[in-house]
């Protein structure tokens, strides 16, 4: 009874979130196998007994930390996608069929996407690292597969919506390839020191993908 009331109290919720945030950092640094109650407690700078109090076993803690990280990652992407969709929808369907409009949209969307991906790499590397570990681990961890597939599905939906503006025949296939490419670009730059990450290079890669989706010659 005491445990339930503590978890629901503001202080209890703050402690629980602090533990989850620490777990996300530990997973990013040491991977899932290196994530233990002790490592999380040290990262959070709290007593070990608190991590075991709020999370009975390490699987629960890892699972909830990954879900939280994934939810934040999707939320961070949403505002950028909204900007892109608002821009595309400022033109009618007939206007979007014009090559001149598509070229202009390609330049503008490339700017939005490249800036966001650069921001992810520089300012949100932990989220990218956890996602990469998450996708790798799902091949060996049955308990994470459902969460992983759900996350992939959520990530894919905006790509499908974007591709439908320019291709009604097979937008899902185009979206799949585009999502893979964008994800790979971010992972490619993730291990590099910040000064080596060039937004101009990211933009060039992004523009190539968008040009293909829009049916533009590069």
Buried (B, 14 or more C-beta within 10 A) or exposed (E): EEEEEBEEEEEBEEBBEBBBBBBBBBBBBBBBEEBBBEBBBBBBEBEBEBBBBBBEEBEEBBBBBBBBBBEBBBEBBEEBBEBBBEBBEEBEEEEBEEEEBBBEBBEBBBBBBBBBBBEBBEEBBBBBBBBBBBBEBBEEBEEBEEBBEEBBEBBBEBBBBBBEBBBEEEBEEBBBBBBEBBBEBBBBBBEEEEEEBEBEBBBEBBBEBBBBBBEBEE
